[in-house]
Amino acid sequence: MDSPLRLRLFGPPYIIIGDESVTEKLPGKAQALLYYLAAAGEAQRRTTLAGLLWGDLPESSARANLRRALVDLRQTVGDYLTIERHTIGFNRECSIWIDVVEFEARAGQPDTEPLQAAILGTHVHGLAGDLAAEKLGMVSLVARDLLD
């Protein structure tokens, strides 16, 4: 687990461990779960996640589907997650880089326009709340596309 986990949510999402892309190793719902956790920034209750991803199913089916998605995540990125009885989140002891988190941490700081441009894939000048909010909103659209 010496290799960092890197998640890109701006643009087409991807998951990389070290130098290896593992995005395609995960089913869409497992990816959506990981992206949601990354965007949320904190551990989430299992009931919340089950309802979000399988809200159209009975609660017992939604919980069973969540357990199956967690098996997939454990096999691919398990060490990077803290999976507990009631909550799921990122293991804070692991090296994890998330572009949205990096962007939020550096937005508005002097001399960060090149970083912002690299993350967004565009030239950014004086990026403040509007564009950042628009890009963050796109994370939920990507997750929704994966759910369909």
Stockholm file with secondary structure:
# STOCKHOLM 1.0

chainA/1-148         MDSPLRLRLFGPPYIIIGDESVTEKLPGKAQALLYYLAAAGEAQRRTTLAGLLWGDLPESSARANLRRALVDLRQTVGDYLTIERHTIGFNRECSIWIDVVEFEARAGQPDTEPLQAAILGTHVHGLAGDLAAEKLGMVSLVARDLLD
#=GR chainA/1-148 SS CCSCEEEECSSSCEEEETTEECGGGSCHHHHHHHHHHHHHCSCEEHHHHHHHHHTTSCHHHHHHHHHHHHHHHHHHHGGGEEECSSEEEECTTSCEEEHHHHHHHHTTSTTCHHHHHHHHTSCCSSCCHHHHHHHHHHHHHHHHHHHC
#=GC SS_cons         CCSCEEEECSSSCEEEETTEECGGGSCHHHHHHHHHHHHHCSCEEHHHHHHHHHTTSCHHHHHHHHHHHHHHHHHHHGGGEEECSSEEEECTTSCEEEHHHHHHHHTTSTTCHHHHHHHHTSCCSSCCHHHHHHHHHHHHHHHHHHHC
//
